Amino acid sequence: MPEPTARSSYHHGDLRNALLTAGAQLAEEGGPDAVGVRAASRIVGVSPTAAYRHFENAEDLLAGVKDRAFQAMNEAMRDRVATVQDPRDRLEALGRAYVGFALAEPGLFRVAFCEKGALPFDELPAPLALVAQVMDELVAAGRLPVERRPMAEIAAWASVHGVARLALDGPLANIAPELYTAAVDRVIDVTLRGLTGEGITS
């Protein structure tokens, strides 16, 4: 009896996940423009017709890969703060985990924030919700003045996102690693001190 082919070996629901995994692989290798249903189907080993039953087009697949990218980012950030207790240290750890994810997974990071296949954010994406949670912890600990709390997660997010994008697609892409590390340190220091009202070092 012949061995089952890749096309017949997927149970219900498995193919969609396999296509998302393939889409994430394409994103890691080539960024948002590389994500396509036919390309993903080739990686998985199924016909495009089978793949199109799960994703109508490349934009639909890209939206699924975006969601997976945010999940991966959230997991990386949660892992980084799992053993950190102090809320200020937790916020710093989240910022460093965010930048670290961007540099370690540039394809997924670019996909997460590309204009194509935009996610309808009816609620905060998980990584930002995690930052908001830590902001609330800072308020509860008396480390973040209540008047500074509104939209504080957006300010922190914008800071680390900016320095990450400058490293991936901007003028910080080609500087020495130690200089980029110093830039990240400075961005995080200024952001934390600005939010908490501790003042900014010269």
HELIX and SHEET records of a PDB file:
HELIX    1   1 ALA A    6  SER A    8  5                                   3    
HELIX    2   2 ASP A   14  GLY A   30  1                                  17    
HELIX    3   3 PRO A   32  ALA A   34  5                                   3    
HELIX    4   4 VAL A   37  VAL A   44  1                                   8    
HELIX    5   5 PRO A   48  TYR A   52  1                                   5    
HELIX    6   6 ALA A   58  VAL A   81  1                                  24    
HELIX    7   7 PRO A   87  ALA A  104  1                                  18    
HELIX    8   8 PRO A  106  ALA A  112  1                                   7    
HELIX    9   9 ALA A  126  ALA A  140  1                                  15    
HELIX   10  10 VAL A  146  ARG A  148  5                                   3    
HELIX   11  11 ALA A  152  ASP A  169  1                                  18    
HELIX   12  12 PRO A  177  THR A  196  1                                  20    
END                                                                             
